[in-house]
């Protein structure tokens, strides 16, 4: 049996369990459709419902849907309108079509006519802001209990999903290398962004998220995506956080570079060592929160060794100093979505794990299990807004911090597949290594 055949069998079993547990016998998963801008007829870029692409790798066929009844073959309604204004999205013949009943429609009314009374018994999952979808008579719309059940189990990836994420990471790594070369060639942020897209022949809307392309002090803005059109007189540092998509699955990679050897290059190396040291601690049975705290202690050690803050790693962490430099979470689930779902679910019944006020931005609190895929992305930045709370504190070496400010900061991010007994796979490092070997 192929990896996709195993995947769709797993998805079917997960839907069977979720539907049965929540009192439904069928579901209609709507792919979604573009929204137009306010007072305009221009549509925003379309993003497919992730639970639609969970079943089949079709990303660009809005107004399509999947009907599934427990234990039966899924029916895919592929919307291909008769339209001389727009080109049709190409849907190549692929294996998924062998595992579904495929019904091609050019009007949504043909789908509702095909379903007949079945529509009224189905749970609907998807966006319903537009007609005729908003008026469909269904049993329930986006029932939270059903969605929670599905989201909890999505955290364990199938082998087919991991294959796609390997391919996505190789695409992203290819583009990252092109962006790195553009930085060292003296390009502007916008030119670096263009080099990234050109390396993998992608449009901006085909990336999983807005790329962060930050030179110098812009590296301290966590979600910076302004893209200056002119290169700075002196490009000292470069932080890039950018990904790629393959069959609907995401890569999310961050790397930081120094123009010259010295202080900032040494800091990048120290942060890389701290991140790699943490990777050896990942194994089933521990909580992701433990990993987050462990990474804070390692970053606190870097803060001490580089003279940013006085004290031991433990004292720097306990006093909350490390959070002024590392304010975000260690990482997040990744898969069909960049920030994949279920990070706070305690079980498939929808109970949640309470967030820790000490680390409010941590997106993942689940226990680590084999088959999960998540990012590990520690950072160290000069964020003046966060440092204001420590103004006048003599434990902080403000002169040393001022030395870092023109560089912005450091972030390094890999995606990890959790294996049994700590036998993990680093999708990101493996992708870069495979490119180095060609």
N, C-alpha and C positions, 0 to 999 in steps of 0.2 A: 504494500500500500504506500502511495506517495505521501510526502510530508503534508501536502495540501489536503489530501483525502483524510488524513488523520486530524488535521486542523478543523475541517468543517464538521467532522464527526464529533470533535470535542465541543465546538461551538453549539452544535445541535443538542448535545447532552446537557450543556450548561443552560441553554434556553428551556429544555424540557424541565429541568429541576427548578429553575426560577419561576416559570409559568405555573407549574404545579404547586409550588410553595406559596404562591401569591393569589391563587384562585382564578387563574386565566387558562384557557385552553389554546389560545392563539394570539399572535401579535402581528401588527403591520408596522414595519420599520421604514419610515419615509426618509429618502436621501436628502431632502431639503431643496431649497431653491434660492437664487440670489435675492437680496433685498436691495431696493433702490434707495438712493440718498434722499434726504428730506427736500421736498419741493423740486425734485429733479426726476429724470427718467434714466439716470446713469446708475447701473448696478454696482454694488460693492463686490469684490472678489468672492466667488462661491467656495465654501468649504463643506465637504460632504459630512453627514452625520457619522460619527465614528462607529456607532453600532451597525450602520449599513456596511461600511468597509470591513468590519469584523468578519462578515460572512464572505464577501467577494471583493477582489481588488479593483473596484470600479470607482474612480474618484471624480469624474467630470461628466456625469450624466444626471443633472438635477431633474427633479420631479419623478424620478424612479422610486421604486419601493420593493420591499421583500415581504411576502406574506408567509408566515410559518405557523403551522398547527402541530401540536405535540405529536411526535412520532412519525410525522409525514414528511414528504419531500418539500423543501422550500420552493416557493414560486417567486421568481424575479420578474417584476414588471419593468422592463427597460424602456425608458421614455426616449423616443427619437422622433421629434415632431417634423411635420412637413413645413419647412421654413426656408424661404429664399433670402432671409436677412442674415442668417448666421450659419457658420459651418457646423456640421455635426461632429460631436466628439467621437473619435475612433475607439471602438471597442473590439480589440483583436480577439480572435478565437483562442481561448485559453482553457486550461483544465477545469476551472470552476464551472464552466457551462455543462460539464458532464454530470455534475452533482445537483443540479437544480432543474426545475421546469422553467424554461425561458419563454416569457411572453413579451413580445415587442409591441409597444403601443405608441400611437401618435397623438392621442388625446387621453387625458386623465379619466374621462367618463368611461372609457373602455375598460379601465381597471376596476372601477366601482361596479360596472355592469358584470364583469367576470366574477367578482367576489359575491355580489348579491347579498343574501342574508348573512354571509360570513363576516361582513364588515362590522355589523352591529355586535358581534360576539368577541371582537378582537380588541386587545389593548393596543393603543397607538403610541409609538415612540418617535419623536421628531419634532421639528418646528411646524407650527400650524398658524402662522401669521397671515397667510394668504388664502384666498378662495381658489378652488372649491374645498381645499383641505380643511379650512376652519369650520366648515359646515358638515363635514362627514359625521355620520351618526355611528360612533364607536362606543365600546363598553367603558373605556377609560382612556384618558390622555396623560401620557407620561407618568404612570403610577410610580410613586417614589419607592415603594417596597420592591417592585419588579426591577427598577433601575439599580437600586442598592445591591440586590442579589447578584445581578449580572456584573456590576462594577467590582464587587469583592473578588469574584473568581477570575476576572480579567487580569489580575496581578500576576497570575502564573501563566507564563507564555508557552505556547506550543513550539515545536521545533520549526514549523513553517514560519512563525512570527520571528523567531530568532534569526533564521536564514535571511529574511527580509531586512532585519535590523543590521545584520552584518553588511549587506549590500548598501544600505543607506549610509552606514559609517564609512565605507570605502569611498562613496561619492563625496561625502562631506570632507573627508581627509584630503582627497584630491583637490577640492576647492580651497581648503585651508592652506595647502602648500602654495597654490597660486597666489593667494592673498598675502602670505608671508613674503614671497618673492617680490610682490608689488610694493610692499612696505619697504623692504631693503633697497628697492630701486628708486625710492623717493616719491611714491604716489600719494595723492590726496586720499581722504577717507572714501569719497565717492568713487574714485578710480580703483581703489582696492576692492570696493564692493562690486564694481563691474568686472574686475578680474575674477572674483569668486564665482559670479554667475556664468561668465564665459567658460570657465574651466570645466563646468559640467553641463553646459548648454541649457541652463535653466532660466525661466522667468522669475522675477521676484515673487510673484504670486504662487509659484510652485515650491517655494521653501516652506518649511513647517512653521516658521516664525520670523519676525523682522530681525535681520542680522544686526549684531552689535559690532560696529567697526570703529574702534576708538583709539585715537592717537593722543599721546601725552596725558595731560590731566583729565581728558575725557574718560580715561579708564576707570576713574573713581565714580562715574555715574553708572549705576548698576544696569540699567536698561537703556543705555545711550544708543540712539539710532537717528541722529540728525544728519550725518554724512557731510562734513565740510567739503566744499568743492575745490578749495585751494589747499595745497600742502603747507604745513607750518614751516617757518624758516628753519627750525630744527626739530626733526621728528625723533624724539628720544626713546619712545616706547610705543608698543602696539598691543592692544588687547582685542581679540576677536572671539565672539561667541556666535556661532553660526552652524546651521544644520543642513539636512537634506531629507528628501522623502524617497522611499522605494516601495511600490505597491501599497502605499498608504501608511507605511511605518517610518518612524522618525529617527534621525540622528541628531545629537545635540552635543557639540564639541566646543570647548573653550581653550585657547592657548594665549600665552603672553610672551612677548619678545622684547629684548633690549637692543637698541642700536649698537651699543658699544659694551665691551666688558667693563667690569667694575661693580659698584654698589648695587645697582638695580638688577644686573644680570645675576649677581650672587643671591639676591633676594628671590628671584624667580627659581633658581636652583634649589634654594632651601624650601620653598613652598612646594616644589615638585617632589622633593624628598619626603615632606610631611604628608602629601597626598598619597604617595606610593606606600608609605609606612602604614597608612590607614587601610589601604586595600587588603593588606595581609590579615586584617582583623575581621573581614567580612565572612560570616559563616551562618548557616541556619541556626535559629534558636536564640540569637541575640536580638535586641530591638534596634531599629534604625536610630532611635534617640540616643542609645549608647554610643553609636558611631559618631553622631553629631558632637556629643560632649568630648569624646576622645580626640576628634579633630580640633576642637577648640583648645584643648590642652596642648596639642602639637603646635598650633598657631601661636598660642601664648608663649611657648618656648622660643619660637622664631622672634617674637616681639622682644623677648628678653635678650636673646643672643645678638640681635641687631641694634640693641640699645634704644628701642622706641619707648619701652616701659620698664621701670625698675621692678624687680621681684622675681620670684620663682614662677614657673608655669602655673602651679596650683594657685598661688596667691593672685596672679594676674587674672585667672579665670574666675576665681571665687568673688573677686571684687567687681566683676562685670566689665573689666577693662577690655578683654578680648572682643566683646560684642561691639565696641566702638570701631573696631577695625574689620571685623567679620560679622556683619549684621544679618546676613541672609542665612537660609537653611543650607545644610550640607548638600542637599539634592532632592530628587523626586523620582517617582516611577516614570518610565518612558515606554512608549509603544505606539499605539494608534494615535496618541496625542503626546505632545512634548511633555506637558505636565499631566501624565496619565492619571487616571482616576483611582479612587479607593484607598488613598493614603491615610485616611483617618477612620476607615471602617474597622470595627472590632470583629465583625462577623457578617454573614450574608443576610442577617435579619435587619440590618440598618443601624445597629448600635454603633456609636462612635467613640473614639478615643479622645479624651479631653486634651486640648492644646495646653502646652506649658507656657505660662506667661513669661518665663525667662527667655524662651526662644519662640516668639509668636510667629515667625515667618517660616518655620520648618514645615515643609509640605508633606512629610511622611513620618508616621509614628508606628507603623505596623511592625510586627515581629518579622525578622528576615527569614525567608523560606527559599528553598531550592526552586529555581524556575522563575523567580522574580528578576526583573531588569530595572535597575535604577542608576541615576547619575551620582557621582561623587565630585563635588565642585567647590572646594574651599577657596576662600578669597581673603585678601588683605589689602585694604584701601585707606586713603586719606579722605574721609568724608567729614567736612567741616561741621555740618549740621549735627553729626553724632558726637564730635569732639567738643562741641560747645558745653556739653554737660560736665566736662572734666576741666574746664578752663581754670587755670591757677593751680591745678593739682601737680605737685612736684614729683609725683611718681612718673609723670609723662615727660619725656625728653623732647621738648617742643622744637628745639633746633634740629634734632635728628628727624623728627616728623616733617619739618619744613623741607628737608633734603628729599624726602619721598614725594612731596606734593606735586612737583612738576611731572612726575611719571604716572600719577593717578593711582595705579594699584595693579595687583596680580590676581588672576583667577585661572585655575586649571581644572578642566572637566573631562571625565571619562564616563562611559556607560558600561556597567558591569552586569553580567549574567551570573546569578548566584548558583554555584554548584554544590554538590554534597561535600561536607567536611572541608569547606574552604577551597575546593577545587573550582575556582571561579574563572570566567572568561572575560577578558577586557576587550570589548568590541572596538573601542577607540584605538588603543595602542596596537592591537593586532592589525587594524586597517592601515595605520601609518607604517607599520613594519612590512606589510605586504607590498606597499608602494615602493618602499626603499629597496626591495628585493627585485624590482623589475628594471 
